[in-house]
Amino acid sequence: MPAKPKPKNPPDIHWLYEASVQNVDTDLDFARRVYARHWKRKPLTVREDFCGTAKLAARWVERNRAHEAWGIDFHQPTLDWGVKYNASELSEEQRRRLHLLCGDVLETRTPKVDMAFALNFSFCVFKRRELLRTYFERVHEALNDAGLFVLDIYGGTESVTAKSDDVRRIPGFTTPEGMRISDFDYIWEQAAYNPITHETLCHIHFKVPGHGSINKAFTYDWRLWTLPEIQEILLEAGFSKAEVYLHDFDDHGESDETFRLRKTYVNVQGWVAYVVGIR
Ligand SMILES: C[S@@+](CC[C@H](N)C(=O)[O-])C[C@H]1O[C@@H](n2cnc3c(N)ncnc32)[C@H](O)[C@@H]1O
């Protein structure tokens, strides 16, 4: 069989990732709502851990002149991409309120903030309970007394099968450099899951018309923590409360993106929850 031709001029995977995976306005609106309910005031400062391209932190400073944000990631090239594209969208004044730090979230110190985020399951890189507790303790220390910590986690029956694929069609867009990307496929592959350790290996692939397949654009080697474990460890790390928010489904079986505080939930094939640690 002839070798498959390599995709010509492949699109930058960070654009594809941001378009497929992130919805920072939903995250920020959710957190602000929970914050206001608990603390009866508006949050002003945010810390985005595992920030990658710092899309959420950049959006926060853009939203209001009184907002300030810190982003932490230990991968300088990804931070550089965020500076080039997300921070460059900001005015000079907004950029002065955005602080991107290259470092490990376990060690990097920031001023105290009102809200901390660890999204897209990033904290699952910590596979040992003591390490996860140490991380949660660091976040607890980095919060103001009126503060909260928002994480997300996925689960459901498909998350604990040996192998599974989830394919979603993502609307196309044009990059700032003028590259037109038509509607494309985002593929989440769970390549391995070990029920003894809850370790899982997942890949993100993209199929972009005119550019072919971009296999293993991102790979994650994680421990899939369960909701009770996350809540227990947040409390062990000093949080006064740990709350779980889950969505319902629309008529097409997709998440309705409305997250409600729950004590019970009927398990389904797949769900994504926000867990909130209250300082
Ligand atoms: C799944 S991406 C998350 C990107 C983005 N924040 C989001 O919500 O989609 C995970 C990021 O965490 C970073 N990372 C992993 N372990 C880290 C650590 N211990 N300290 C700082 N950054 C870390 C990686 O470099 C990567 O950019």
The ligand as an ORCA input file, in Angstrom:
! r2SCAN-3c Opt
* xyz 0 1
  C      -4.741     19.665     29.602
  S      -3.668     21.107     29.402
  C      -4.728     22.321     30.065
  C      -4.767     23.579     29.236
  C      -5.859     24.569     29.624
  N      -5.673     25.135     30.942
  C      -7.248     23.987     29.536
  O      -8.049     24.125     30.459
  O      -7.590     23.396     28.517
  C      -2.513     20.754     30.662
  C      -1.370     21.770     30.852
  O      -0.773     21.528     32.130
  C       0.619     21.756     32.066
  N       1.184     21.055     33.230
  C       1.160     19.719     33.501
  N       1.701     19.472     34.718
  C       2.051     20.690     35.236
  C       2.634     21.095     36.469
  N       2.954     20.202     37.417
  N       2.839     22.407     36.680
  C       2.519     23.320     35.736
  N       1.955     22.993     34.545
  C       1.725     21.695     34.299
  C       1.020     21.272     30.687
  O       2.200     21.901     30.244
  C      -0.215     21.666     29.845
  O      -0.042     22.926     29.225
*
